[in-house]
Amino acid sequence: MLEVEGHNLLLLDEPTDNLDLDSCEALEAALDEFEGTIVAVTHDRAFLRRLDRFLLLEADGRTRRLPDADAALAALSGTRDSGSGGR
């Protein structure tokens, strides 16, 4: 509905939280077709791997670009080997 109305930015906070598998797959299919920018906050590892750019918002307000999903997952788990590169 949002895309039909001309919106080109989606802000998603835990979009797959509390969805069953079929609903997650339907959401992911719809997002694959979306032709705008999607900003998502998620702890869902499978959903995270579908994304292509990653930012880590530090507690002190700094923002770091992460090179890939593996670096983002490492950052989520609290390990310090989360890279500093980016796309």
PDB file with SEQRES, HELIX, SHEET and CRYST1 records, atoms N, CA, C and O in Angstrom:
SEQRES   1 A   87  MET LEU GLU VAL GLU GLY HIS ASN LEU LEU LEU LEU ASP          
SEQRES   2 A   87  GLU PRO THR ASP ASN LEU ASP LEU ASP SER CYS GLU ALA          
SEQRES   3 A   87  LEU GLU ALA ALA LEU ASP GLU PHE GLU GLY THR ILE VAL          
SEQRES   4 A   87  ALA VAL THR HIS ASP ARG ALA PHE LEU ARG ARG LEU ASP          
SEQRES   5 A   87  ARG PHE LEU LEU LEU GLU ALA ASP GLY ARG THR ARG ARG          
SEQRES   6 A   87  LEU PRO ASP ALA ASP ALA ALA LEU ALA ALA LEU SER GLY          
SEQRES   7 A   87  THR ARG ASP SER GLY SER GLY GLY ARG                          
HELIX    1 AA1 LEU A   21  GLU A   33  1                                  13    
HELIX    2 AA2 ARG A   45  ARG A   49  1                                   5    
HELIX    3 AA3 ALA A   69  SER A   77  1                                   9    
SHEET    1 AA1 2 LEU A   9  ASP A  13  0                                        
SHEET    2 AA1 2 THR A  37  VAL A  41  1                                        
SHEET    1 AA2 2 PHE A  54  LEU A  57  0                                        
SHEET    2 AA2 2 THR A  63  LEU A  66 -1                                        
CRYST1    1.000    1.000    1.000  90.00  90.00  90.00 P 1           1          
ATOM      1  N   MET A   1       0.818  -1.182   0.000  1.00  0.00           N  
ATOM      2  CA  MET A   1       0.000   0.000   0.000  1.00  0.00           C  
ATOM      3  C   MET A   1       0.866   1.253   0.000  1.00  0.00           C  
ATOM      4  O   MET A   1       0.573   2.218  -0.706  1.00  0.00           O  
ATOM      5  N   LEU A   2       1.939   1.234   0.798  1.00  0.00           N  
ATOM      6  CA  LEU A   2       2.799   2.409   0.873  1.00  0.00           C  
ATOM      7  C   LEU A   2       3.444   2.721  -0.474  1.00  0.00           C  
ATOM      8  O   LEU A   2       3.539   3.883  -0.870  1.00  0.00           O  
ATOM      9  N   GLU A   3       3.886   1.677  -1.173  1.00  0.00           N  
ATOM     10  CA  GLU A   3       4.531   1.894  -2.463  1.00  0.00           C  
ATOM     11  C   GLU A   3       3.524   2.439  -3.477  1.00  0.00           C  
ATOM     12  O   GLU A   3       3.854   3.325  -4.264  1.00  0.00           O  
ATOM     13  N   VAL A   4       2.322   1.920  -3.459  1.00  0.00           N  
ATOM     14  CA  VAL A   4       1.277   2.386  -4.376  1.00  0.00           C  
ATOM     15  C   VAL A   4       1.003   3.875  -4.152  1.00  0.00           C  
ATOM     16  O   VAL A   4       0.709   4.604  -5.100  1.00  0.00           O  
ATOM     17  N   GLU A   5       1.100   4.321  -2.906  1.00  0.00           N  
ATOM     18  CA  GLU A   5       0.861   5.721  -2.578  1.00  0.00           C  
ATOM     19  C   GLU A   5       2.066   6.608  -2.885  1.00  0.00           C  
ATOM     20  O   GLU A   5       2.010   7.816  -2.653  1.00  0.00           O  
ATOM     21  N   GLY A   6       3.148   6.036  -3.400  1.00  0.00           N  
ATOM     22  CA  GLY A   6       4.300   6.819  -3.813  1.00  0.00           C  
ATOM     23  C   GLY A   6       5.409   6.973  -2.790  1.00  0.00           C  
ATOM     24  O   GLY A   6       6.350   7.735  -3.014  1.00  0.00           O  
ATOM     25  N   HIS A   7       5.320   6.270  -1.677  1.00  0.00           N  
ATOM     26  CA  HIS A   7       6.376   6.360  -0.670  1.00  0.00           C  
ATOM     27  C   HIS A   7       7.610   5.597  -1.144  1.00  0.00           C  
ATOM     28  O   HIS A   7       7.496   4.541  -1.766  1.00  0.00           O  
ATOM     29  N   ASN A   8       8.800   6.146  -0.843  1.00  0.00           N  
ATOM     30  CA  ASN A   8      10.017   5.454  -1.274  1.00  0.00           C  
ATOM     31  C   ASN A   8      10.983   5.195  -0.120  1.00  0.00           C  
ATOM     32  O   ASN A   8      12.153   4.887  -0.348  1.00  0.00           O  
ATOM     33  N   LEU A   9      10.504   5.318   1.111  1.00  0.00           N  
ATOM     34  CA  LEU A   9      11.316   5.029   2.287  1.00  0.00           C  
ATOM     35  C   LEU A   9      10.459   4.280   3.308  1.00  0.00           C  
ATOM     36  O   LEU A   9       9.380   4.732   3.690  1.00  0.00           O  
ATOM     37  N   LEU A  10      10.966   3.131   3.735  1.00  0.00           N  
ATOM     38  CA  LEU A  10      10.298   2.363   4.788  1.00  0.00           C  
ATOM     39  C   LEU A  10      11.213   2.306   6.002  1.00  0.00           C  
ATOM     40  O   LEU A  10      12.397   1.990   5.875  1.00  0.00           O  
ATOM     41  N   LEU A  11      10.679   2.605   7.167  1.00  0.00           N  
ATOM     42  CA  LEU A  11      11.389   2.461   8.429  1.00  0.00           C  
ATOM     43  C   LEU A  11      10.758   1.272   9.148  1.00  0.00           C  
ATOM     44  O   LEU A  11       9.592   1.324   9.538  1.00  0.00           O  
ATOM     45  N   LEU A  12      11.529   0.205   9.320  1.00  0.00           N  
ATOM     46  CA  LEU A  12      10.996  -1.031   9.890  1.00  0.00           C  
ATOM     47  C   LEU A  12      11.710  -1.361  11.194  1.00  0.00           C  
ATOM     48  O   LEU A  12      12.935  -1.471  11.225  1.00  0.00           O  
ATOM     49  N   ASP A  13      10.955  -1.517  12.255  1.00  0.00           N  
ATOM     50  CA  ASP A  13      11.491  -1.884  13.560  1.00  0.00           C  
ATOM     51  C   ASP A  13      11.070  -3.323  13.854  1.00  0.00           C  
ATOM     52  O   ASP A  13       9.901  -3.596  14.126  1.00  0.00           O  
ATOM     53  N   GLU A  14      12.031  -4.229  13.794  1.00  0.00           N  
ATOM     54  CA  GLU A  14      11.785  -5.655  14.012  1.00  0.00           C  
ATOM     55  C   GLU A  14      10.611  -6.153  13.160  1.00  0.00           C  
ATOM     56  O   GLU A  14       9.623  -6.647  13.703  1.00  0.00           O  
ATOM     57  N   PRO A  15      10.712  -6.028  11.835  1.00  0.00           N  
ATOM     58  CA  PRO A  15       9.569  -6.339  10.971  1.00  0.00           C  
ATOM     59  C   PRO A  15       9.125  -7.801  10.989  1.00  0.00           C  
ATOM     60  O   PRO A  15       7.969  -8.093  10.685  1.00  0.00           O  
ATOM     61  N   THR A  16      10.013  -8.712  11.338  1.00  0.00           N  
ATOM     62  CA  THR A  16       9.637 -10.127  11.329  1.00  0.00           C  
ATOM     63  C   THR A  16       9.285 -10.648  12.718  1.00  0.00           C  
ATOM     64  O   THR A  16       8.958 -11.824  12.876  1.00  0.00           O  
ATOM     65  N   ASP A  17       9.351  -9.782  13.719  1.00  0.00           N  
ATOM     66  CA  ASP A  17       9.047 -10.196  15.086  1.00  0.00           C  
ATOM     67  C   ASP A  17       7.601 -10.685  15.184  1.00  0.00           C  
ATOM     68  O   ASP A  17       6.679 -10.004  14.735  1.00  0.00           O  
ATOM     69  N   ASN A  18       7.411 -11.844  15.761  1.00  0.00           N  
ATOM     70  CA  ASN A  18       6.085 -12.444  15.990  1.00  0.00           C  
ATOM     71  C   ASN A  18       5.345 -12.846  14.715  1.00  0.00           C  
ATOM     72  O   ASN A  18       4.127 -13.020  14.738  1.00  0.00           O  
ATOM     73  N   LEU A  19       6.067 -12.994  13.605  1.00  0.00           N  
ATOM     74  CA  LEU A  19       5.434 -13.482  12.374  1.00  0.00           C  
ATOM     75  C   LEU A  19       5.721 -14.965  12.220  1.00  0.00           C  
ATOM     76  O   LEU A  19       6.795 -15.438  12.592  1.00  0.00           O  
ATOM     77  N   ASP A  20       4.764 -15.696  11.675  1.00  0.00           N  
ATOM     78  CA  ASP A  20       5.022 -17.094  11.364  1.00  0.00           C  
ATOM     79  C   ASP A  20       5.850 -17.161  10.073  1.00  0.00           C  
ATOM     80  O   ASP A  20       6.055 -16.143   9.412  1.00  0.00           O  
ATOM     81  N   LEU A  21       6.313 -18.335   9.727  1.00  0.00           N  
ATOM     82  CA  LEU A  21       7.203 -18.507   8.582  1.00  0.00           C  
ATOM     83  C   LEU A  21       6.568 -18.015   7.286  1.00  0.00           C  
ATOM     84  O   LEU A  21       7.222 -17.318   6.509  1.00  0.00           O  
ATOM     85  N   ASP A  22       5.310 -18.363   7.039  1.00  0.00           N  
ATOM     86  CA  ASP A  22       4.641 -17.922   5.812  1.00  0.00           C  
ATOM     87  C   ASP A  22       4.537 -16.400   5.743  1.00  0.00           C  
ATOM     88  O   ASP A  22       4.730 -15.813   4.679  1.00  0.00           O  
ATOM     89  N   SER A  23       4.238 -15.771   6.855  1.00  0.00           N  
ATOM     90  CA  SER A  23       4.130 -14.313   6.892  1.00  0.00           C  
ATOM     91  C   SER A  23       5.493 -13.661   6.665  1.00  0.00           C  
ATOM     92  O   SER A  23       5.587 -12.651   5.968  1.00  0.00           O  
ATOM     93  N   CYS A  24       6.552 -14.233   7.251  1.00  0.00           N  
ATOM     94  CA  CYS A  24       7.916 -13.723   7.025  1.00  0.00           C  
ATOM     95  C   CYS A  24       8.282 -13.799   5.548  1.00  0.00           C  
ATOM     96  O   CYS A  24       8.828 -12.850   4.985  1.00  0.00           O  
ATOM     97  N   GLU A  25       7.982 -14.921   4.936  1.00  0.00           N  
ATOM     98  CA  GLU A  25       8.298 -15.086   3.519  1.00  0.00           C  
ATOM     99  C   GLU A  25       7.507 -14.105   2.662  1.00  0.00           C  
ATOM    100  O   GLU A  25       8.047 -13.565   1.697  1.00  0.00           O  
ATOM    101  N   ALA A  26       6.248 -13.865   2.992  1.00  0.00           N  
ATOM    102  CA  ALA A  26       5.432 -12.906   2.247  1.00  0.00           C  
ATOM    103  C   ALA A  26       5.984 -11.490   2.415  1.00  0.00           C  
ATOM    104  O   ALA A  26       6.046 -10.731   1.448  1.00  0.00           O  
ATOM    105  N   LEU A  27       6.382 -11.135   3.624  1.00  0.00           N  
ATOM    106  CA  LEU A  27       6.975  -9.823   3.868  1.00  0.00           C  
ATOM    107  C   LEU A  27       8.263  -9.653   3.074  1.00  0.00           C  
ATOM    108  O   LEU A  27       8.466  -8.626   2.426  1.00  0.00           O  
ATOM    109  N   GLU A  28       9.131 -10.655   3.122  1.00  0.00           N  
ATOM    110  CA  GLU A  28      10.401 -10.583   2.399  1.00  0.00           C  
ATOM    111  C   GLU A  28      10.182 -10.475   0.900  1.00  0.00           C  
ATOM    112  O   GLU A  28      10.901  -9.738   0.226  1.00  0.00           O  
ATOM    113  N   ALA A  29       9.204 -11.195   0.364  1.00  0.00           N  
ATOM    114  CA  ALA A  29       8.894 -11.103  -1.070  1.00  0.00           C  
ATOM    115  C   ALA A  29       8.416  -9.698  -1.425  1.00  0.00           C  
ATOM    116  O   ALA A  29       8.807  -9.148  -2.455  1.00  0.00           O  
ATOM    117  N   ALA A  30       7.579  -9.123  -0.580  1.00  0.00           N  
ATOM    118  CA  ALA A  30       7.089  -7.765  -0.834  1.00  0.00           C  
ATOM    119  C   ALA A  30       8.232  -6.761  -0.756  1.00  0.00           C  
ATOM    120  O   ALA A  30       8.303  -5.843  -1.574  1.00  0.00           O  
ATOM    121  N   LEU A  31       9.125  -6.922   0.212  1.00  0.00           N  
ATOM    122  CA  LEU A  31      10.253  -5.998   0.338  1.00  0.00           C  
ATOM    123  C   LEU A  31      11.223  -6.137  -0.831  1.00  0.00           C  
ATOM    124  O   LEU A  31      11.835  -5.152  -1.245  1.00  0.00           O  
ATOM    125  N   ASP A  32      11.370  -7.349  -1.368  1.00  0.00           N  
ATOM    126  CA  ASP A  32      12.224  -7.555  -2.547  1.00  0.00           C  
ATOM    127  C   ASP A  32      11.720  -6.747  -3.735  1.00  0.00           C  
ATOM    128  O   ASP A  32      12.514  -6.299  -4.562  1.00  0.00           O  
ATOM    129  N   GLU A  33      10.421  -6.561  -3.826  1.00  0.00           N  
ATOM    130  CA  GLU A  33       9.814  -5.822  -4.937  1.00  0.00           C  
ATOM    131  C   GLU A  33       9.794  -4.308  -4.707  1.00  0.00           C  
ATOM    132  O   GLU A  33       9.573  -3.539  -5.642  1.00  0.00           O  
ATOM    133  N   PHE A  34      10.026  -3.885  -3.463  1.00  0.00           N  
ATOM    134  CA  PHE A  34       9.975  -2.469  -3.123  1.00  0.00           C  
ATOM    135  C   PHE A  34      11.134  -1.741  -3.803  1.00  0.00           C  
ATOM    136  O   PHE A  34      12.277  -2.191  -3.724  1.00  0.00           O  
ATOM    137  N   GLU A  35      10.852  -0.627  -4.466  1.00  0.00           N  
ATOM    138  CA  GLU A  35      11.883   0.089  -5.222  1.00  0.00           C  
ATOM    139  C   GLU A  35      12.374   1.339  -4.510  1.00  0.00           C  
ATOM    140  O   GLU A  35      12.786   2.301  -5.159  1.00  0.00           O  
ATOM    141  N   GLY A  36      12.334   1.335  -3.210  1.00  0.00           N  
ATOM    142  CA  GLY A  36      12.826   2.466  -2.444  1.00  0.00           C  
ATOM    143  C   GLY A  36      13.876   2.015  -1.452  1.00  0.00           C  
ATOM    144  O   GLY A  36      14.470   0.946  -1.593  1.00  0.00           O  
ATOM    145  N   THR A  37      14.093   2.835  -0.459  1.00  0.00           N  
ATOM    146  CA  THR A  37      15.063   2.551   0.587  1.00  0.00           C  
ATOM    147  C   THR A  37      14.341   1.958   1.787  1.00  0.00           C  
ATOM    148  O   THR A  37      13.264   2.412   2.175  1.00  0.00           O  
ATOM    149  N   ILE A  38      14.955   0.940   2.360  1.00  0.00           N  
ATOM    150  CA  ILE A  38      14.413   0.305   3.549  1.00  0.00           C  
ATOM    151  C   ILE A  38      15.443   0.451   4.665  1.00  0.00           C  
ATOM    152  O   ILE A  38      16.588   0.022   4.523  1.00  0.00           O  
ATOM    153  N   VAL A  39      15.035   1.049   5.760  1.00  0.00           N  
ATOM    154  CA  VAL A  39      15.864   1.123   6.952  1.00  0.00           C  
ATOM    155  C   VAL A  39      15.220   0.177   7.958  1.00  0.00           C  
ATOM    156  O   VAL A  39      14.078   0.373   8.374  1.00  0.00           O  
ATOM    157  N   ALA A  40      15.967  -0.846   8.338  1.00  0.00           N  
ATOM    158  CA  ALA A  40      15.396  -1.871   9.222  1.00  0.00           C  
ATOM    159  C   ALA A  40      16.267  -2.067  10.451  1.00  0.00           C  
ATOM    160  O   ALA A  40      17.495  -2.077  10.371  1.00  0.00           O  
ATOM    161  N   VAL A  41      15.615  -2.219  11.569  1.00  0.00           N  
ATOM    162  CA  VAL A  41      16.261  -2.619  12.810  1.00  0.00           C  
ATOM    163  C   VAL A  41      15.794  -4.044  13.067  1.00  0.00           C  
ATOM    164  O   VAL A  41      14.593  -4.304  13.144  1.00  0.00           O  
ATOM    165  N   THR A  42      16.745  -4.971  13.198  1.00  0.00           N  
ATOM    166  CA  THR A  42      16.351  -6.363  13.364  1.00  0.00           C  
ATOM    167  C   THR A  42      17.401  -7.154  14.127  1.00  0.00           C  
ATOM    168  O   THR A  42      18.590  -6.836  14.097  1.00  0.00           O  
ATOM    169  N   HIS A  43      16.938  -8.178  14.803  1.00  0.00           N  
ATOM    170  CA  HIS A  43      17.816  -9.168  15.400  1.00  0.00           C  
ATOM    171  C   HIS A  43      17.609 -10.526  14.716  1.00  0.00           C  
ATOM    172  O   HIS A  43      18.177 -11.534  15.137  1.00  0.00           O  
ATOM    173  N   ASP A  44      16.798 -10.540  13.670  1.00  0.00           N  
ATOM    174  CA  ASP A  44      16.494 -11.750  12.909  1.00  0.00           C  
ATOM    175  C   ASP A  44      17.653 -11.994  11.936  1.00  0.00           C  
ATOM    176  O   ASP A  44      17.819 -11.270  10.955  1.00  0.00           O  
ATOM    177  N   ARG A  45      18.434 -13.008  12.222  1.00  0.00           N  
ATOM    178  CA  ARG A  45      19.641 -13.274  11.433  1.00  0.00           C  
ATOM    179  C   ARG A  45      19.334 -13.568   9.966  1.00  0.00           C  
ATOM    180  O   ARG A  45      20.059 -13.105   9.085  1.00  0.00           O  
ATOM    181  N   ALA A  46      18.289 -14.319   9.692  1.00  0.00           N  
ATOM    182  CA  ALA A  46      17.947 -14.639   8.302  1.00  0.00           C  
ATOM    183  C   ALA A  46      17.520 -13.370   7.562  1.00  0.00           C  
ATOM    184  O   ALA A  46      17.919 -13.158   6.417  1.00  0.00           O  
ATOM    185  N   PHE A  47      16.725 -12.540   8.197  1.00  0.00           N  
ATOM    186  CA  PHE A  47      16.301 -11.285   7.582  1.00  0.00           C  
ATOM    187  C   PHE A  47      17.501 -10.371   7.369  1.00  0.00           C  
ATOM    188  O   PHE A  47      17.621  -9.735   6.322  1.00  0.00           O  
ATOM    189  N   LEU A  48      18.382 -10.304   8.351  1.00  0.00           N  
ATOM    190  CA  LEU A  48      19.572  -9.463   8.266  1.00  0.00           C  
ATOM    191  C   LEU A  48      20.431  -9.837   7.057  1.00  0.00           C  
ATOM    192  O   LEU A  48      20.960  -8.957   6.378  1.00  0.00           O  
ATOM    193  N   ARG A  49      20.569 -11.114   6.791  1.00  0.00           N  
ATOM    194  CA  ARG A  49      21.408 -11.564   5.670  1.00  0.00           C  
ATOM    195  C   ARG A  49      20.847 -11.155   4.307  1.00  0.00           C  
ATOM    196  O   ARG A  49      21.572 -11.185   3.312  1.00  0.00           O  
ATOM    197  N   ARG A  50      19.578 -10.777   4.245  1.00  0.00           N  
ATOM    198  CA  ARG A  50      18.972 -10.350   2.987  1.00  0.00           C  
ATOM    199  C   ARG A  50      19.276  -8.885   2.667  1.00  0.00           C  
ATOM    200  O   ARG A  50      19.040  -8.429   1.548  1.00  0.00           O  
ATOM    201  N   LEU A  51      19.800  -8.149   3.652  1.00  0.00           N  
ATOM    202  CA  LEU A  51      20.063  -6.730   3.478  1.00  0.00           C  
ATOM    203  C   LEU A  51      21.434  -6.520   2.844  1.00  0.00           C  
ATOM    204  O   LEU A  51      22.249  -7.442   2.808  1.00  0.00           O  
ATOM    205  N   ASP A  52      21.694  -5.301   2.340  1.00  0.00           N  
ATOM    206  CA  ASP A  52      22.961  -5.100   1.635  1.00  0.00           C  
ATOM    207  C   ASP A  52      23.862  -4.006   2.197  1.00  0.00           C  
ATOM    208  O   ASP A  52      24.993  -3.857   1.734  1.00  0.00           O  
ATOM    209  N   ARG A  53      23.401  -3.245   3.172  1.00  0.00           N  
ATOM    210  CA  ARG A  53      24.238  -2.231   3.813  1.00  0.00           C  
ATOM    211  C   ARG A  53      23.958  -2.256   5.305  1.00  0.00           C  
ATOM    212  O   ARG A  53      22.825  -2.472   5.737  1.00  0.00           O  
ATOM    213  N   PHE A  54      25.009  -2.031   6.085  1.00  0.00           N  
ATOM    214  CA  PHE A  54      24.885  -2.204   7.524  1.00  0.00           C  
ATOM    215  C   PHE A  54      25.548  -1.058   8.270  1.00  0.00           C  
ATOM    216  O   PHE A  54      26.684  -0.683   7.978  1.00  0.00           O  
ATOM    217  N   LEU A  55      24.826  -0.508   9.234  1.00  0.00           N  
ATOM    218  CA  LEU A  55      25.347   0.533  10.109  1.00  0.00           C  
ATOM    219  C   LEU A  55      25.190   0.084  11.555  1.00  0.00           C  
ATOM    220  O   LEU A  55      24.186  -0.525  11.924  1.00  0.00           O  
ATOM    221  N   LEU A  56      26.177   0.387  12.350  1.00  0.00           N  
ATOM    222  CA  LEU A  56      26.111   0.120  13.778  1.00  0.00           C  
ATOM    223  C   LEU A  56      26.029   1.466  14.480  1.00  0.00           C  
ATOM    224  O   LEU A  56      26.909   2.312  14.321  1.00  0.00           O  
ATOM    225  N   LEU A  57      24.975   1.661  15.254  1.00  0.00           N  
ATOM    226  CA  LEU A  57      24.816   2.881  16.035  1.00  0.00           C  
ATOM    227  C   LEU A  57      25.390   2.614  17.420  1.00  0.00           C  
ATOM    228  O   LEU A  57      24.828   1.843  18.198  1.00  0.00           O  
ATOM    229  N   GLU A  58      26.511   3.257  17.720  1.00  0.00           N  
ATOM    230  CA  GLU A  58      27.201   3.048  18.994  1.00  0.00           C  
ATOM    231  C   GLU A  58      26.461   3.745  20.132  1.00  0.00           C  
ATOM    232  O   GLU A  58      25.701   4.684  19.895  1.00  0.00           O  
ATOM    233  N   ALA A  59      26.675   3.296  21.348  1.00  0.00           N  
ATOM    234  CA  ALA A  59      26.034   3.881  22.521  1.00  0.00           C  
ATOM    235  C   ALA A  59      26.411   5.351  22.699  1.00  0.00           C  
ATOM    236  O   ALA A  59      25.631   6.126  23.254  1.00  0.00           O  
ATOM    237  N   ASP A  60      27.602   5.741  22.232  1.00  0.00           N  
ATOM    238  CA  ASP A  60      28.046   7.126  22.391  1.00  0.00           C  
ATOM    239  C   ASP A  60      27.578   8.031  21.241  1.00  0.00           C  
ATOM    240  O   ASP A  60      27.978   9.192  21.155  1.00  0.00           O  
ATOM    241  N   GLY A  61      26.731   7.488  20.363  1.00  0.00           N  
ATOM    242  CA  GLY A  61      26.181   8.288  19.270  1.00  0.00           C  
ATOM    243  C   GLY A  61      26.933   8.170  17.953  1.00  0.00           C  
ATOM    244  O   GLY A  61      26.452   8.639  16.922  1.00  0.00           O  
ATOM    245  N   ARG A  62      28.104   7.549  17.976  1.00  0.00           N  
ATOM    246  CA  ARG A  62      28.846   7.354  16.727  1.00  0.00           C  
ATOM    247  C   ARG A  62      28.155   6.306  15.860  1.00  0.00           C  
ATOM    248  O   ARG A  62      27.450   5.428  16.359  1.00  0.00           O  
ATOM    249  N   THR A  63      28.371   6.417  14.565  1.00  0.00           N  
ATOM    250  CA  THR A  63      27.837   5.448  13.612  1.00  0.00           C  
ATOM    251  C   THR A  63      29.000   4.840  12.847  1.00  0.00           C  
ATOM    252  O   THR A  63      29.879   5.557  12.370  1.00  0.00           O  
ATOM    253  N   ARG A  64      29.005   3.515  12.731  1.00  0.00           N  
ATOM    254  CA  ARG A  64      30.040   2.814  11.962  1.00  0.00           C  
ATOM    255  C   ARG A  64      29.398   2.035  10.839  1.00  0.00           C  
ATOM    256  O   ARG A  64      28.366   1.393  11.031  1.00  0.00           O  
ATOM    257  N   ARG A  65      30.002   2.088   9.668  1.00  0.00           N  
ATOM    258  CA  ARG A  65      29.587   1.218   8.571  1.00  0.00           C  
ATOM    259  C   ARG A  65      30.235  -0.141   8.767  1.00  0.00           C  
ATOM    260  O   ARG A  65      31.403  -0.243   9.144  1.00  0.00           O  
ATOM    261  N   LEU A  66      29.459  -1.179   8.505  1.00  0.00           N  
ATOM    262  CA  LEU A  66      29.969  -2.539   8.594  1.00  0.00           C  
ATOM    263  C   LEU A  66      29.971  -3.128   7.179  1.00  0.00           C  
ATOM    264  O   LEU A  66      29.072  -2.843   6.388  1.00  0.00           O  
ATOM    265  N   PRO A  67      30.972  -3.943   6.863  1.00  0.00           N  
ATOM    266  CA  PRO A  67      31.138  -4.387   5.477  1.00  0.00           C  
ATOM    267  C   PRO A  67      30.112  -5.402   4.976  1.00  0.00           C  
ATOM    268  O   PRO A  67      29.851  -5.478   3.775  1.00  0.00           O  
ATOM    269  N   ASP A  68      29.526  -6.187   5.896  1.00  0.00           N  
ATOM    270  CA  ASP A  68      28.635  -7.247   5.433  1.00  0.00           C  
ATOM    271  C   ASP A  68      27.795  -7.780   6.596  1.00  0.00           C  
ATOM    272  O   ASP A  68      27.929  -7.339   7.738  1.00  0.00           O  
ATOM    273  N   ALA A  69      26.933  -8.732   6.275  1.00  0.00           N  
ATOM    274  CA  ALA A  69      26.039  -9.303   7.286  1.00  0.00           C  
ATOM    275  C   ALA A  69      26.817  -9.998   8.398  1.00  0.00           C  
ATOM    276  O   ALA A  69      26.416  -9.932   9.560  1.00  0.00           O  
ATOM    277  N   ASP A  70      27.916 -10.660   8.064  1.00  0.00           N  
ATOM    278  CA  ASP A  70      28.695 -11.342   9.100  1.00  0.00           C  
ATOM    279  C   ASP A  70      29.256 -10.349  10.115  1.00  0.00           C  
ATOM    280  O   ASP A  70      29.265 -10.627  11.314  1.00  0.00           O  
ATOM    281  N   ALA A  71      29.723  -9.199   9.643  1.00  0.00           N  
ATOM    282  CA  ALA A  71      30.226  -8.166  10.557  1.00  0.00           C  
ATOM    283  C   ALA A  71      29.082  -7.610  11.400  1.00  0.00           C  
ATOM    284  O   ALA A  71      29.269  -7.318  12.580  1.00  0.00           O  
ATOM    285  N   ALA A  72      27.901  -7.463  10.806  1.00  0.00           N  
ATOM    286  CA  ALA A  72      26.741  -6.980  11.556  1.00  0.00           C  
ATOM    287  C   ALA A  72      26.342  -7.994  12.627  1.00  0.00           C  
ATOM    288  O   ALA A  72      26.013  -7.617  13.752  1.00  0.00           O  
ATOM    289  N   LEU A  73      26.370  -9.265  12.281  1.00  0.00           N  
ATOM    290  CA  LEU A  73      26.049 -10.307  13.262  1.00  0.00           C  
ATOM    291  C   LEU A  73      27.076 -10.337  14.385  1.00  0.00           C  
ATOM    292  O   LEU A  73      26.719 -10.526  15.548  1.00  0.00           O  
ATOM    293  N   ALA A  74      28.343 -10.152  14.047  1.00  0.00           N  
ATOM    294  CA  ALA A  74      29.383 -10.104  15.074  1.00  0.00           C  
ATOM    295  C   ALA A  74      29.142  -8.919  16.001  1.00  0.00           C  
ATOM    296  O   ALA A  74      29.316  -9.034  17.215  1.00  0.00           O  
ATOM    297  N   ALA A  75      28.747  -7.788  15.441  1.00  0.00           N  
ATOM    298  CA  ALA A  75      28.465  -6.602  16.259  1.00  0.00           C  
ATOM    299  C   ALA A  75      27.271  -6.854  17.169  1.00  0.00           C  
ATOM    300  O   ALA A  75      27.273  -6.435  18.326  1.00  0.00           O  
ATOM    301  N   LEU A  76      26.256  -7.532  16.658  1.00  0.00           N  
ATOM    302  CA  LEU A  76      25.082  -7.842  17.476  1.00  0.00           C  
ATOM    303  C   LEU A  76      25.424  -8.767  18.630  1.00  0.00           C  
ATOM    304  O   LEU A  76      24.858  -8.660  19.717  1.00  0.00           O  
ATOM    305  N   SER A  77      26.353  -9.672  18.382  1.00  0.00           N  
ATOM    306  CA  SER A  77      26.718 -10.627  19.432  1.00  0.00           C  
ATOM    307  C   SER A  77      27.705 -10.020  20.419  1.00  0.00           C  
ATOM    308  O   SER A  77      28.038 -10.640  21.429  1.00  0.00           O  
ATOM    309  N   GLY A  78      28.174  -8.808  20.129  1.00  0.00           N  
ATOM    310  CA  GLY A  78      29.054  -8.119  21.062  1.00  0.00           C  
ATOM    311  C   GLY A  78      30.520  -8.366  20.843  1.00  0.00           C  
ATOM    312  O   GLY A  78      31.336  -7.878  21.625  1.00  0.00           O  
ATOM    313  N   THR A  79      30.898  -9.104  19.811  1.00  0.00           N  
ATOM    314  CA  THR A  79      32.315  -9.303  19.541  1.00  0.00           C  
ATOM    315  C   THR A  79      32.878  -8.062  18.885  1.00  0.00           C  
ATOM    316  O   THR A  79      32.153  -7.355  18.185  1.00  0.00           O  
ATOM    317  N   ARG A  80      34.124  -7.787  19.089  1.00  0.00           N  
ATOM    318  CA  ARG A  80      34.734  -6.560  18.579  1.00  0.00           C  
ATOM    319  C   ARG A  80      35.240  -6.704  17.156  1.00  0.00           C  
ATOM    320  O   ARG A  80      35.619  -5.696  16.561  1.00  0.00           O  
ATOM    321  N   ASP A  81      35.268  -7.892  16.576  1.00  0.00           N  
ATOM    322  CA  ASP A  81      35.754  -8.080  15.211  1.00  0.00           C  
ATOM    323  C   ASP A  81      34.614  -7.830  14.238  1.00  0.00           C  
ATOM    324  O   ASP A  81      34.230  -8.730  13.491  1.00  0.00           O  
ATOM    325  N   SER A  82      34.061  -6.599  14.238  1.00  0.00           N  
ATOM    326  CA  SER A  82      32.915  -6.303  13.392  1.00  0.00           C  
ATOM    327  C   SER A  82      33.270  -5.421  12.211  1.00  0.00           C  
ATOM    328  O   SER A  82      32.376  -4.938  11.515  1.00  0.00           O  
ATOM    329  N   GLY A  83      34.552  -5.198  11.968  1.00  0.00           N  
ATOM    330  CA  GLY A  83      34.971  -4.468  10.777  1.00  0.00           C  
ATOM    331  C   GLY A  83      34.674  -2.993  10.862  1.00  0.00           C  
ATOM    332  O   GLY A  83      33.956  -2.533  11.750  1.00  0.00           O  
ATOM    333  N   SER A  84      35.246  -2.246   9.909  1.00  0.00           N  
ATOM    334  CA  SER A  84      34.971  -0.811   9.863  1.00  0.00           C  
ATOM    335  C   SER A  84      34.817  -0.329   8.442  1.00  0.00           C  
ATOM    336  O   SER A  84      34.719   0.874   8.204  1.00  0.00           O  
ATOM    337  N   GLY A  85      34.793  -1.248   7.490  1.00  0.00           N  
ATOM    338  CA  GLY A  85      34.621  -0.867   6.093  1.00  0.00           C  
ATOM    339  C   GLY A  85      33.159  -0.650   5.798  1.00  0.00           C  
ATOM    340  O   GLY A  85      32.348  -0.529   6.717  1.00  0.00           O  
ATOM    341  N   GLY A  86      32.810  -0.598   4.521  1.00  0.00           N  
ATOM    342  CA  GLY A  86      31.412  -0.439   4.188  1.00  0.00           C  
ATOM    343  C   GLY A  86      31.198  -0.226   2.714  1.00  0.00           C  
ATOM    344  O   GLY A  86      32.142  -0.055   1.944  1.00  0.00           O  
ATOM    345  N   ARG A  87      29.953  -0.239   2.341  1.00  0.00           N  
ATOM    346  CA  ARG A  87      29.579   0.008   0.951  1.00  0.00           C  
ATOM    347  C   ARG A  87      28.884   1.315   0.870  1.00  0.00           C  
ATOM    348  O   ARG A  87      28.475   1.731  -0.214  1.00  0.00           O  
TER     349      ARG A  87                                                      
END                                                                             
